[in-house]
Amino acid sequence: MIDERFDKIIMEKLIAAQEATGLSGREFAKRVGMPNSTWSAYYTMVRSIQFDNFKKICNYLGLDYIEVFQEAIAKFLELEKKAAD
């Protein structure tokens, strides 16, 4: 989305929530409505997650995408500040 580190923060949250469902990656992707290859590329960070898919995944997981995004921005800015010090 913004930066590789930001994407990692987002994906850590989504992956933890996905794994908590007990669904395989393939079944999760199917239920969310995306190809398994797309979820796999996000999961392995080969591809940056698209915002519309981010919202779709959050919706399926019962997460407020705005809150997830804001939390990720806060963590990202903390990393930026530490790197600048």
C-alpha positions in Angstrom: 0.0 0.0 0.0 2.4 2.6 1.2 5.7 1.0 2.0 7.0 -2.6 2.4 7.3 -2.1 6.2 3.7 -0.8 6.3 2.5 -3.7 4.2 4.2 -6.1 6.7 2.4 -4.5 9.6 -1.0 -4.8 7.8 -0.4 -8.3 6.8 0.7 -9.5 10.2 -2.6 -8.3 11.5 -4.6 -9.9 8.7 -2.6 -13.2 8.8 -3.1 -13.6 12.5 -6.9 -13.0 12.1 -7.0 -15.4 9.1 -5.2 -18.1 11.0 -7.5 -17.6 14.0 -10.4 -18.6 11.7 -8.9 -22.1 11.3 -9.4 -21.9 7.6 -6.8 -22.9 5.1 -5.4 -20.1 2.9 -7.3 -21.6 0.0 -10.6 -21.8 1.8 -10.1 -18.3 3.2 -9.5 -16.8 -0.2 -12.5 -18.6 -1.6 -14.8 -17.2 1.2 -13.4 -13.7 0.8 -14.0 -13.9 -2.9 -10.5 -13.8 -4.4 -8.2 -16.2 -6.1 -6.0 -18.3 -3.9 -3.0 -17.0 -5.8 -3.9 -13.4 -4.8 -4.1 -14.2 -1.1 -1.0 -16.3 -1.3 0.9 -13.4 -2.9 -0.3 -11.1 -0.1 0.5 -13.7 2.5 4.0 -14.2 1.4 4.5 -10.4 0.7 5.3 -11.1 -2.9 2.6 -8.5 -3.8 1.4 -5.4 -2.0 -2.2 -5.7 -0.9 -4.6 -3.6 -2.9 -6.8 -1.3 -0.8 -10.1 -2.8 -2.1 -8.9 -6.3 -1.2 -7.7 -5.0 2.2 -11.2 -3.7 2.9 -12.8 -7.0 1.6 -10.6 -9.1 3.9 -11.2 -6.9 6.9 -15.0 -7.1 6.3 -14.9 -10.9 6.1 -12.8 -11.0 9.3 -15.1 -8.6 11.2 -12.4 -6.0 11.5 -12.9 -2.3 11.0 -10.6 -1.5 8.1 -10.2 2.1 9.3 -9.1 1.0 12.8 -6.7 -1.6 11.3 -5.3 1.1 8.9 -4.9 3.7 11.7 -3.1 1.1 14.0 -0.8 0.3 11.2 0.0 3.9 10.5 0.8 4.5 14.2 3.1 1.5 14.3 4.7 2.6 11.0 5.3 6.1 12.3 6.9 4.7 15.5 9.3 2.7 13.3 10.1 5.8 11.3 10.7 7.8 14.4 13.1 5.2 15.8 14.9 5.0 12.5 15.4 8.8 12.5 16.8 8.9 16.1 
